[in-house]
Amino acid sequence: MDESPFRREKRYGLAADIRVITEEGEAVALSTLDISCGGLGTDGLTPFEADTAVRVEFTNGTIRTGRTRWCEDFSSGILFDLPFSPSELEVLRAALTSKPFFDQQRG
């Protein structure tokens, strides 16, 4: 079993849209399955390989960079480069709970 530190963090179930974008600009719309201070689990067709550098955009405008740690057909795990503090994570969770989807109109 994987004994990595990010697997030991408390994870919170969360269903919200995210955009995941590679350094090359390849983007995919996914949904979160869970989130912790150090990373998140995603749901959706993931075309990225493990250890791909990505930028994660959340519906409230928060952006975090990280790397895919593992990818399977319809799920993946992303480890953030800079973890959220517990208070930052609580603010993000509240924001994503109240606004789980991206706005339909973009300027």
C-alpha positions in Angstrom: 0.0 0.0 0.0 1.2 3.5 -0.8 2.6 5.2 2.3 3.0 8.6 0.7 2.2 11.6 3.0 -0.6 12.9 0.8 -2.5 9.6 1.3 -2.5 10.2 5.1 -4.2 13.6 5.0 -7.8 14.0 5.9 -9.8 13.9 2.6 -13.2 15.5 2.2 -15.7 14.3 -0.4 -16.5 17.2 -2.8 -18.3 17.3 -6.1 -17.4 20.4 -8.1 -16.2 21.2 -11.6 -12.5 21.9 -12.2 -10.3 22.6 -15.3 -7.0 20.8 -15.5 -4.5 22.3 -17.9 -1.0 21.0 -18.9 2.0 23.2 -19.5 1.4 22.6 -23.2 -2.1 24.1 -22.9 -4.0 20.8 -23.2 -7.1 21.3 -21.1 -9.8 18.9 -19.7 -12.9 19.5 -17.7 -13.1 17.2 -14.7 -15.1 16.9 -11.4 -13.6 16.6 -8.0 -14.2 13.4 -6.0 -12.4 14.5 -2.9 -9.9 17.1 -1.7 -7.3 17.5 1.0 -4.7 20.2 1.8 -2.2 18.5 -0.4 -4.2 17.3 -3.4 -7.4 16.1 -4.9 -9.0 13.1 -6.5 -10.8 13.7 -9.9 -13.5 12.0 -11.9 -13.7 12.2 -15.7 -11.8 11.0 -18.7 -8.2 11.8 -17.9 -5.9 12.0 -20.9 -2.8 12.8 -18.9 -0.2 10.4 -17.8 1.1 10.1 -14.3 3.7 12.8 -13.3 2.3 15.4 -15.7 2.7 19.0 -14.5 -0.8 20.7 -14.4 -2.6 23.8 -13.4 -6.0 23.3 -11.6 -8.6 26.0 -11.9 -11.5 26.0 -9.5 -14.9 27.6 -10.0 -14.2 30.4 -7.5 -11.1 31.5 -9.4 -8.6 29.7 -7.2 -5.7 28.2 -9.1 -3.1 25.7 -7.9 -0.3 24.0 -9.8 0.6 20.4 -9.2 1.4 17.0 -10.8 -0.8 14.1 -11.6 0.3 11.2 -9.3 -1.8 8.5 -10.9 -4.3 8.2 -13.7 -6.8 5.6 -14.6 -9.6 5.7 -17.2 -12.1 7.9 -15.3 -10.2 9.0 -12.2 -6.9 10.5 -11.2 -5.0 12.0 -8.3 -3.3 15.4 -8.3 -0.7 16.4 -5.7 -0.5 20.2 -5.3 3.0 21.9 -5.5 1.9 24.2 -2.6 -0.5 22.6 -0.2 -3.5 24.6 1.1 -3.4 25.5 4.8 -6.3 24.0 6.7 -8.0 27.4 6.8 -7.5 28.0 3.1 -9.0 24.5 2.4 -12.1 25.3 4.5 -12.6 28.6 2.5 -12.2 26.7 -0.8 -14.6 23.9 0.2 -17.2 26.4 1.3 -16.8 28.3 -2.0 -17.0 25.2 -4.1 -20.0 23.9 -2.2 -21.9 27.2 -2.9 -20.7 27.4 -6.5 -19.8 23.9 -7.8 -20.1 24.8 -11.5 -18.3 27.3 -13.8 -20.3 30.2 -15.1 -21.8 29.4 -18.6 -20.8 32.8 -20.0 -17.2 33.9 -20.1 -16.2 37.4 -21.1 
